[in-house]
């Protein structure tokens, strides 16, 4: 089992940038595909981005493509989500999740382990 902890959220204005981090402990980090999801109040959990085990493949939901970048550093057991040109619609709790067999999955049910989330709030 792997434990995941998100960090880097905060309060920003529209157009600003944030970089979220997902730190992992336990297990073998490089064997997991990693996804980022978000959930706004009253909304269902939404896929944001995913990265393969090696970091050489990525996938994004249409609403963030071109603004967000997912990457990983297996030597540091960390996955990043660089968020640029933030919009009020990006306001949500952001979660990272790990899948034992790494694929670029957008389905939350395909991930085995989840962090507790970090709050991102974007004001207009």
C-alpha positions as CSV (number, residue, x, y, z in Angstrom):
1,X,0.0,0.0,0.0
2,X,1.1,3.6,-0.8
3,X,0.2,6.7,1.2
4,X,-0.4,9.9,-0.7
5,X,-0.4,13.5,0.6
6,X,-1.3,16.5,-1.5
7,X,0.1,20.0,-0.8
8,X,0.4,23.4,-2.6
9,X,-3.3,24.5,-2.6
10,X,-4.3,28.0,-1.6
11,X,-6.2,31.2,-2.4
12,X,-5.4,32.9,-5.7
13,X,-6.9,35.4,-8.2
14,X,-8.0,34.5,-11.7
15,X,-5.0,34.3,-14.0
16,X,-2.6,33.3,-11.3
17,X,-0.6,30.0,-11.1
18,X,-0.2,27.2,-8.5
19,X,1.8,24.0,-8.4
20,X,0.3,21.1,-6.5
21,X,2.5,18.3,-5.2
22,X,1.6,14.7,-4.4
23,X,4.1,13.0,-2.1
24,X,4.1,9.3,-1.7
25,X,5.4,6.9,1.0
26,X,5.2,3.2,1.3
27,X,5.0,0.8,-1.6
28,X,7.1,1.3,-4.7
29,X,6.2,4.7,-6.2
30,X,7.4,3.9,-9.8
31,X,5.0,1.0,-10.1
32,X,1.9,3.3,-9.9
33,X,0.2,5.3,-12.5
34,X,-1.0,8.6,-10.9
35,X,-4.1,10.7,-11.6
36,X,-5.3,14.1,-10.4
37,X,-9.0,14.6,-9.7
38,X,-11.0,17.5,-8.3
39,X,-14.4,18.0,-6.6
40,X,-16.3,21.2,-6.2
41,X,-19.1,21.7,-3.6
42,X,-22.2,20.0,-4.9
43,X,-20.4,18.5,-7.8
44,X,-19.2,15.0,-8.7
45,X,-15.6,14.1,-8.6
46,X,-14.0,15.1,-12.0
47,X,-10.9,13.7,-13.7
48,X,-8.2,16.3,-14.3
49,X,-5.0,14.7,-15.5
50,X,-3.0,11.4,-15.4
51,X,0.6,10.3,-15.9
52,X,2.1,6.9,-16.7
53,X,4.5,5.0,-14.4
54,X,7.5,6.3,-16.3
55,X,6.2,9.8,-16.7
56,X,6.4,9.7,-20.6
57,X,2.7,9.7,-21.2
58,X,0.0,12.1,-20.0
59,X,-3.7,12.8,-20.4
60,X,-5.9,15.8,-19.6
61,X,-9.5,16.7,-19.5
62,X,-10.5,19.2,-22.1
63,X,-11.2,22.1,-19.7
64,X,-7.6,22.2,-18.4
65,X,-5.6,21.1,-21.5
66,X,-3.0,23.8,-22.4
67,X,-3.2,25.3,-18.9
68,X,-2.3,22.4,-16.6
69,X,0.8,20.2,-16.8
70,X,1.2,16.9,-14.9
71,X,4.7,15.5,-14.3
72,X,6.5,13.1,-11.9
73,X,9.9,12.7,-10.3
74,X,10.2,9.0,-9.2
75,X,13.5,9.7,-7.5
76,X,11.6,12.1,-5.2
77,X,8.4,10.0,-4.9
78,X,6.4,13.0,-6.1
79,X,3.9,14.0,-8.8
80,X,3.2,17.6,-9.7
81,X,0.3,19.5,-11.2
82,X,1.3,22.8,-12.6
83,X,-1.8,25.0,-12.9
84,X,-1.5,28.2,-15.0
85,X,-4.2,30.8,-16.0
86,X,-6.4,29.6,-13.2
87,X,-10.1,30.4,-13.4
88,X,-12.9,30.5,-10.8
89,X,-14.3,27.3,-12.3
90,X,-11.1,25.6,-11.2
91,X,-12.0,26.1,-7.5
92,X,-12.2,22.6,-5.9
93,X,-10.5,20.2,-3.6
94,X,-7.8,18.5,-5.6
95,X,-6.9,14.8,-5.0
96,X,-4.1,12.6,-6.2
97,X,-4.7,8.9,-6.7
98,X,-2.6,5.9,-7.5
99,X,-3.3,2.8,-9.7
100,X,-1.3,-0.3,-9.2
101,X,-1.1,-1.1,-12.9
102,X,-0.3,2.2,-14.6
103,X,-2.6,3.3,-17.4
104,X,-3.9,6.7,-18.4
105,X,-7.3,6.2,-16.8
106,X,-9.9,8.9,-16.3
107,X,-12.1,6.7,-14.1
108,X,-11.9,7.3,-10.4
109,X,-13.0,3.7,-9.7
110,X,-9.9,2.4,-11.4
111,X,-7.6,3.9,-8.8
112,X,-6.6,2.0,-5.7
113,X,-5.3,4.7,-3.3
114,X,-6.2,8.3,-2.6
115,X,-4.9,11.3,-0.7
116,X,-6.9,13.6,1.5
117,X,-7.0,16.5,-0.9
118,X,-5.8,20.1,-1.0
119,X,-8.1,23.1,-1.4
120,X,-7.7,25.4,-4.4
121,X,-9.8,28.6,-4.4
122,X,-9.7,31.0,-7.4
123,X,-11.4,34.4,-7.0
124,X,-12.6,36.5,-9.9
